[in-house]
Amino acid sequence: MIPVNEPLLNGNEKNYLLECIETGWISSEGPFIKRFETEFAQRFGRKHAVAVANGTAALDIAIEALDIGPGDEVIVPAFTIISCLHQIVRAGATPVLVDSCPLTWNMDVNQIESKITPKTKAIMAVHIYGLPVDMQPLLELAQKHGLKVIEDAAEAHGQTYNGKPCGSFGDISTFSFYPNKHITTGEGGMVVTDDDELAEQARGLRNLCFQPAKRFVHERLGWNYRMTNMQAALGVAQLERLDEFIQRKREIGGLYSELLNNLPGVQLPLMQTEYAQNIFWVFGLVLDESLGLTAEQAMQRLAGQGIGTRPFFCPMHLQPILRNMGFFNNETYPVAENLYRFGFYIPSGLALTNAQIEEVAHVCREILQ
C-alpha cells in the first residue's frame, strides 16, 4: 500500500526529542515552546505566536478571543473541515456559508458581500489544498464593513499571497501541525496575531485562564490546549526545513501534473493563479460526472490496487449534526457539493518517492481512463 501521507522526520527531530528527555522538559513547560513560537512568528511575519494542542484548538481560541457569541454571524466557506464551525456553533453564533470557486476550490470571494448583514462579525478565510483564498478583495470587504478576519492557514504552511506569507493576513490566524501538514508536531497548532491583547487572551485561553496573582481563581473559562515541549521540539526541527519541504511538494505536484495531463474527464489542481503558485498540500482530482464514476467508487478501485486516497471535505450544509441543529435548511452550494461527490486526493506526503508517484499515476490512468 502506498499511503496517502507519510511525514518526513529525518532532520533534527530525534536530536531535539532526546534533548527533551535528557533534560526532563517533556510537558508544556520547556525551552522549545518559546523557541518554536519565536521562530514561527518570525517566519510568518507576525508579532505573536501562541503554540497550542492542535489546529482545532487554535480555531476555538481565535473565535473566543474575538468575543464571537450569540447574535453574531461568521461567514465561512461551505467547503471546509467541520472544526472551522465547532466554536462558532458552540458559542451560540451562526455560521453563514459561501460556495467555492470551481477552479481553486477556495471560497468564492465574489459571493461574500451578499452574505453580510448587520449581524456579521467576522469572515473566516480557509486556504484549501495548496492555493490561497484571494485575500485582497476579502480584506477590502472586511475593512469596508468593519469586520474581523480569521485566517485558517492550516493547509498553507509556506504559501504566499502576492508574496506575503499566508497566516499574516488575519486579525488572528491559525495553523495546524497534524502529521499530513508541511510542518508536523504529531498533533499541535499555532495562533498568530499582531494584536497584543488578542495574543494575551490566546495565552490565557490555552491555559485554563489561570491568573498570575491567584492561579486557581478563575474569572473566565478556558481550555487545557497547551502544546508539550516535545511537540515543540519536533516543530522547531520541521520549521528548519520548510523551504525544502515546499520545494519537494511542488516537485510532487509538478510530476503528477505531467503524468496525469490530458486525462479525459479529470480536473487536476491549478499549478498557479495570478497571486500564488500552488504548494500542493495535497494533490486532488475532481472527476467529471460524464465518467460515470463517483469519488467513492474511484477510491475503492485505487485501494484495490494498493493506492491510499482520502475523500474531499463534506460540505457544511450536508453535515447531519449541523442540519439536525437547524442550520442551513434548504440551502444548496453546488460547487462544494460537486467537489464532495467527485473529489479525492492521492498520495502526496513528503516521504513519497518519484517511483511511487509514477506507480500511482499509472494506476490512476488505468482506472480512470
C-alpha positions in Angstrom: 0.0 0.0 0.0 1.3 3.5 -0.9 -0.1 5.6 2.0 -1.9 8.9 1.3 0.6 10.6 3.5 3.9 9.8 5.3 5.7 12.6 7.1 9.5 13.2 6.8 11.2 13.1 10.1 14.9 12.7 9.2 16.3 16.1 10.3 16.9 17.2 13.8 13.7 15.7 15.2 15.4 12.8 17.0 18.2 15.1 18.5 15.8 17.6 19.8 13.5 15.0 21.3 16.4 13.3 23.0 17.3 16.7 24.5 13.8 17.0 25.9 14.1 13.5 27.5 17.6 14.1 28.9 16.7 17.4 30.4 13.3 16.3 31.7 11.5 19.1 29.9 8.6 17.0 28.4 5.5 18.9 29.5 4.1 22.2 28.4 6.9 23.9 30.2 10.3 23.9 28.4 12.6 25.9 26.2 11.4 24.5 22.8 8.0 26.1 23.3 9.3 29.6 23.4 11.8 28.9 20.6 9.2 27.4 18.3 6.8 30.4 18.9 9.5 32.9 18.3 10.9 31.3 15.2 7.4 30.6 13.8 6.3 34.2 14.3 9.4 35.5 12.6 8.9 33.1 9.6 5.3 34.1 9.1 5.7 37.8 9.7 3.7 38.1 12.9 4.4 39.8 16.2 3.0 37.0 18.4 2.7 33.2 18.0 1.0 31.1 20.7 1.5 27.3 20.5 -1.5 25.1 21.2 -2.5 21.5 21.3 -3.9 21.2 17.7 -5.4 23.2 14.9 -9.0 22.9 16.2 -7.8 24.4 19.5 -6.3 27.3 17.6 -9.6 28.0 15.9 -11.5 27.7 19.2 -9.2 30.2 20.8 -9.4 32.6 17.9 -13.2 32.7 17.9 -13.3 33.0 21.7 -10.6 35.8 21.7 -12.7 37.8 19.2 -15.7 37.5 21.6 -17.9 35.9 19.0 -21.2 34.8 20.6 -25.0 34.7 20.5 -26.4 37.0 17.8 -23.2 37.1 15.8 -22.8 35.7 12.3 -19.5 34.5 10.8 -19.1 34.0 7.1 -17.2 30.7 6.3 -16.7 28.5 3.3 -19.2 25.7 2.7 -16.3 23.5 1.6 -14.0 23.1 4.6 -13.4 20.9 7.6 -16.0 21.0 10.4 -13.6 22.2 13.0 -13.9 25.7 11.4 -17.5 25.8 12.7 -17.2 24.0 16.1 -16.6 27.0 18.3 -18.9 29.3 16.2 -21.8 27.0 16.9 -20.8 26.2 20.5 -20.5 29.9 21.2 -24.1 30.4 20.1 -23.2 32.3 16.9 -24.4 31.5 13.4 -22.2 30.3 10.5 -23.1 31.7 7.1 -21.8 29.8 4.1 -20.2 30.8 0.9 -19.8 28.4 -2.1 -16.4 27.5 -3.7 -14.6 28.7 -6.8 -14.6 25.7 -9.1 -11.0 26.2 -10.2 -9.2 27.0 -7.0 -11.6 25.1 -4.6 -11.4 28.0 -2.2 -14.3 30.2 -1.1 -15.6 32.4 -3.9 -14.9 35.8 -2.6 -17.3 37.3 -5.1 -20.2 35.8 -3.1 -19.1 37.2 0.3 -20.7 40.7 0.2 -24.2 39.4 -0.5 -23.9 37.4 2.8 -23.0 40.3 5.0 -25.8 41.5 7.4 -25.8 43.8 10.4 -25.2 40.7 12.5 -22.0 39.8 10.7 -18.9 40.0 13.0 -16.2 38.2 11.1 -15.1 36.4 7.9 -13.2 33.2 8.1 -10.8 32.6 5.2 -9.7 29.0 4.9 -6.9 28.3 2.4 -7.7 24.9 0.8 -5.4 22.2 -0.5 -2.5 24.3 -1.7 -3.8 27.5 -3.1 -4.7 30.5 -1.0 -8.0 32.4 -0.9 -8.0 35.6 -3.0 -7.4 37.7 0.1 -7.3 41.3 -1.3 -11.0 41.6 -2.1 -11.9 39.8 1.1 -9.8 42.2 3.2 -11.3 45.2 1.4 -14.8 43.9 2.3 -13.8 43.4 5.9 -12.4 46.9 6.2 -15.5 48.4 4.4 -17.9 46.7 6.8 -15.8 46.8 10.0 -15.4 43.0 10.2 -12.8 40.9 11.8 -10.8 38.4 9.6 -10.0 34.9 10.9 -7.5 33.2 8.6 -7.2 29.4 8.8 -3.8 28.6 7.3 -3.7 25.0 8.5 -3.0 23.8 4.9 -0.9 26.7 3.8 2.5 26.4 5.6 4.9 28.3 3.5 2.4 29.5 0.9 2.2 33.2 0.0 -0.4 35.5 -1.4 1.2 38.2 -3.7 4.5 37.4 -2.0 3.2 37.8 1.6 3.0 34.7 3.9 -0.3 33.1 4.4 -1.0 33.3 8.1 -0.1 37.0 8.1 -3.4 38.4 6.9 -6.0 37.8 9.6 -6.7 39.9 12.7 -6.0 36.4 14.1 -4.7 33.4 12.1 -4.3 29.7 12.8 -2.2 26.8 11.8 -2.4 23.0 12.3 0.6 20.7 12.7 -1.2 17.4 12.1 1.1 14.7 10.5 -0.1 15.4 7.0 0.8 19.1 7.2 4.1 20.6 5.8 5.2 21.1 9.4 4.1 18.5 11.9 4.4 18.0 15.6 2.2 14.9 15.6 -0.7 17.0 16.9 -0.4 20.7 17.5 -1.4 24.1 16.3 -0.5 27.8 16.5 -2.4 31.1 16.9 -0.7 34.1 15.4 -1.6 37.8 15.5 -0.1 41.3 15.7 -2.6 42.4 18.3 -1.1 42.4 21.8 -4.5 42.0 23.5 -5.5 39.0 21.3 -2.2 37.3 21.9 -2.6 37.8 25.7 -6.1 36.3 25.5 -4.9 33.4 23.5 -2.2 32.6 26.0 -4.7 32.6 28.8 -7.4 30.6 27.0 -4.9 27.8 26.1 -4.0 27.5 29.8 -7.4 27.3 31.6 -7.3 31.1 32.1 -5.1 30.8 35.2 -4.3 34.2 36.7 -0.8 35.3 37.6 -1.6 36.5 41.1 -4.3 34.0 42.0 -3.6 30.9 39.9 -6.7 28.8 40.9 -9.2 31.7 41.0 -10.8 31.9 37.6 -12.7 34.8 36.1 -13.1 33.2 32.6 -13.4 29.7 31.2 -10.6 28.5 29.0 -9.2 25.1 27.9 -6.2 22.9 28.5 -4.9 23.4 25.0 -1.2 23.5 25.8 1.5 22.2 23.5 4.2 20.0 25.0 7.9 20.8 24.9 8.4 17.5 22.9 5.9 18.6 20.3 7.6 22.0 20.0 10.9 20.3 19.6 9.5 18.5 16.5 8.1 21.8 15.3 11.5 23.5 15.5 13.2 20.7 13.6 10.4 20.8 10.9 10.4 24.6 10.6 14.1 24.4 9.8 13.3 22.5 6.6 10.1 24.3 5.5 11.7 25.7 2.3 13.0 22.2 1.4 9.5 20.7 2.1 7.8 23.3 -0.1 10.2 22.7 -3.0 9.6 18.9 -2.7 5.8 19.4 -2.6 6.0 21.4 -5.8 8.1 18.7 -7.4 5.5 16.1 -6.4 2.7 18.3 -7.8 4.6 19.0 -11.0 5.4 15.4 -11.6 1.8 14.3 -11.1 0.6 17.1 -13.3 2.9 15.9 -16.1 2.0 12.2 -15.7 -1.8 12.8 -15.5 -2.0 15.6 -18.1 -4.9 15.3 -20.6 -6.6 12.5 -18.6 -10.1 12.8 -20.0 -12.8 13.8 -17.5 -10.3 14.5 -14.7 -9.7 18.0 -13.3 -6.2 18.5 -11.8 -5.2 21.2 -9.4 -4.2 24.5 -10.8 -0.4 25.0 -11.0 -0.8 28.7 -10.2 -3.1 31.7 -10.1 -2.2 35.4 -10.7 -1.4 35.7 -6.9 0.2 32.4 -6.0 2.0 29.2 -7.1 0.4 26.0 -5.8 2.3 24.3 -2.9 0.3 21.1 -3.4 -0.5 20.4 0.3 -2.4 17.5 -1.3 -2.8 16.5 -5.0 -6.6 16.4 -5.6 -8.5 15.0 -8.5 -12.1 16.0 -9.4 -13.9 13.6 -11.8 -16.4 14.8 -14.4 -19.8 13.3 -14.0 -19.6 12.0 -17.5 -17.1 9.3 -16.4 -20.0 7.6 -14.6 -17.7 7.2 -11.5 -18.0 8.9 -8.1 -15.0 9.7 -5.9 -16.0 6.9 -3.6 -16.1 4.3 -6.4 -12.7 5.5 -7.8 -11.1 5.4 -4.3 -12.3 1.8 -3.8 -10.8 0.8 -7.1 -7.5 2.5 -6.2 -7.5 0.8 -2.8 -7.8 -2.5 -4.6 -4.5 -1.7 -6.4 -2.7 -0.6 -3.2 -3.1 3.1 -3.6 -4.2 5.1 -0.5 -6.6 8.0 -1.0 -8.7 10.3 1.1 -12.1 12.0 0.2 -12.6 15.7 -0.2 -14.4 17.6 2.6 -18.2 17.0 3.1 -19.7 20.5 2.8 -21.0 22.1 6.0 -24.6 22.3 4.8 -24.7 18.5 4.3 -23.3 17.7 7.8 -26.0 15.7 9.7 -25.1 17.2 13.0 -25.5 20.8 11.8 -28.7 20.1 9.9 -30.2 18.5 13.0 -29.3 21.6 14.9 -31.4 23.7 12.4 -28.6 25.2 10.3 -28.7 25.5 6.5 -32.2 24.4 5.8 -33.0 24.3 2.1 -29.5 25.8 1.3 -27.5 24.5 -1.6 -23.9 25.1 -2.7 -23.5 23.3 -6.0 -19.7 23.7 -6.4 -19.0 22.4 -2.9 -21.4 19.5 -3.5 -19.7 18.6 -6.7 -16.2 18.7 -5.1 -17.5 16.4 -2.3 -19.2 13.9 -4.7 -16.4 13.7 -7.3 -13.2 14.9 -5.5 -10.5 13.0 -3.7 -6.7 13.1 -3.3 -4.0 10.7 -4.0 -0.7 10.0 -2.1 1.4 13.2 -1.8 3.3 13.0 1.5 6.8 14.3 1.8 8.3 10.8 2.1 6.7 9.8 -1.3 9.3 8.7 -3.9 9.3 9.5 -7.6 8.9 5.8 -8.3 5.8 5.7 -6.1 4.4 8.8 -7.9 4.8 7.1 -11.2 3.1 4.0 -9.9 0.2 6.0 -8.6 -0.2 7.9 -11.8 -0.1 4.7 -13.8 -2.8 3.1 -11.7 -4.9 6.2 -11.9 -4.7 6.2 -15.7 -5.7 2.6 -15.8 -8.7 3.1 -13.6 -9.9 6.5 -14.7 -9.3 6.3 -18.5 
